[in-house]
Amino acid sequence: MVDHYTIFEQDNHIWIGESSYDPAFEAKTESLFALCNGNIGIRSVSMLPSLYGKRGLYASGLFHQAHPSEVTELVNCPDPVECRVTADGIKLSPDSPWLESYRREFCPDTAELRFSMIFGLPGKRRLEVRETRLVSFANARLILQKISLKSLAGDFERLELTSLLNGQSMNEGVSHFSEVICRVYDREVMHLEARLEEETLSLMQICCGNREEDGPPLYALFRRGISEQTALSLKEGEERIFLRCSSLMVRKRREDNIYEQREELKDAARKGFDFLQEKHRYFLRMHQKRCEYRIEGATLEERAILSFARYHLLGMMPWNRTDCSIASKGLTGEGYRGHVFWDTEIFILPFFSLHFAEQSRNLLIYRYHGLAGAREKAEQFRYQGAMYPWESAADGREETPRYAALNIHTGKANPVWSGLKEHHVGADIVYAIRQYVDETGDRSFLKEYGYEMVFEIAAFWVSRAVWDPDRKQRVILDIIGPDEYTEHIDNNAYTNYMAAFCVKLALEYLKEAEKEAPDICRRLKTEQQKTGWEQFLREIYLPVPNEDGIIPQDDTFLGKEELPDIRKYREAPVRQTVLRDYSRKQIEEMQVLKQADTVMLLNMFPTLFTPEVVKKNVRYYEARTIHDSSLSYCAHALACAAIGEKKLAWKYFQNSLHIDLNDRAPDSVDGIHGAAMGGIWNCMEQGFAGISFSGGVLSVNPHLPDHWKSVEVTLQVQGKPVLVKVTHTEVEVTTPTTEGDELAVAVGGTQAVLKDHLNLPL
Ligand code: BGC
């Protein structure tokens, strides 16, 4: 149960709201209710200036390094949302003592945000300031605000509404723009241009009221910004409405056309809010149709969070682009500097694979563009092939910062070892490629991009492993697996198995690649590499369960002491509090996990070990996991659902539902947790409904929680919509079209062919 937020239904849509202004929750709610359409994302900061807000507008793929000593990061663009209102000389703000009531509400079904603030002002006057805001799914660069000023009591002689384009925006104190230039076009369009080295941001705005007698607005320049002011009077009961249309364009070249941007904006302003809102809803609806869901028996809160997760997934996808990917915080904040992690391939991509396969393809092509950077990194560390960066931004270069949190003993910043030692990301990319190709059969992808990535990543692993004369096997030393509390270890089970998986797949693909893409094979000298790959597979050390059935997470893990009082840290209201009591070094010497590690391996290769071993390992590792990463609960929920441990699966699912939407004010202030959004959806669809698609077969092996009577989801399988309904007793599969290939459906031990409708008992 979440107390800070209220959840309610209105006009068949779910809303999530805040009914009072709480500075402690300000930054968190801004992330949760951020409006994103995949191209741009804007935090749900109040238009009126607030003391505690973290204003932020981000454009997909727009990265910049402010200084050689700084990390490349997602740029916080100039702010088009801020608007100042003065009522007879009194400045209004949610922080002002005049604030009488406040509501901020967000609808994940329509991707709309609304604010309502009532100010009780001297002379028993009351003014209501309302705003409805959206970032259009119909026009990817458009931001709309419908603003209403209404006198609930008393007259107002002079209300001033000042609309700003503010180029003073910074990323936590760092400004990225070398120059900001502002002007007005045609006495109605404000324009701000902010220059980076390679790109120029062009931000335009029209703010229109509905009365002629206000006279022309007053434009003014201020440092790095421009404003327009309208003055008006309001009698008791009167309301005035303004439409603010803003558009953000990233110009790569000077000659990109701002005339077109201006005309488009004027056209939008002429069409008006209702028309644009309708269009936005229609386009969003088109996306939602491909991932429709209905759960009989789910509570309103469960449904709200599933819709919330779906909204954020749709909002973080850079639709139809291949030059950028999904940041771990989507477009909702500056956490992790907007960088891309394995989160995308392993936690987020499965949602897109089952609903928008063409977008999964794009995400993988982004990794192809990073191949040059990954090759450079491999060379730098004297390895072969491609060594993908742990964190990436615009290209394949390593972007992990070198230092982070404090060492409590030395008082110095701790080095971040992930950029140097966490190598599984390349294997995760290969895993996602295999998943995509299995699901779509897209051989052209392999020919153009996939083969090359798989071969180069396999080559990296072969060079990364070394011969251990004692074991008489190849080992992978000094590495970090998914559990980042265990650094510099040898033979992390997840990593070793993933490395073997990559090389095995490379050999499998090689047979076809020799016919389909001989030039790639020639260029990468695969013929010469083949024997090395085969030898690697024969010799690589793959940890097996010990006599107690436990798979060692690494060579030394099982011999370490356990962390005393792990409960204290698991139950702490703030994450990673263990680092306040212990140094990283001390933590490394203990059996304590930040997040699922071996459990990830069990999820990704469900048939590698017996169900008995899986059960034992899930239990063993869970007892030692703090879940200090948002990626952890959903992994445990999936693992438990797969082995039929329904109660535990439910417990971890509940925990992942509340990763962002919870009562812990410090969580999520830097952005929502993208991987958890994917994880929540994967638990519902793949874990509980048990849906997977591979090798042309749609499999359904459900493990529904007892109180869910049924789960219905619409998938997009090989280009056609497929509706799967799962109850406790049967599985129903329907497709409205008989066009396209017939689809093989497997439920338990039964296999059947879907023409238009199938009903299979469980
Ligand atoms: C986790 C990583 C994850 C990253 C970004 C870290 O805290 O340990 O597994 O990739 O956050 O979400």
Residues whose N, C-alpha, C, O or C-beta is under 5 A from the ligand:
A	BS01	BGC	S328 F341 W342 D343 P482 E484 S629
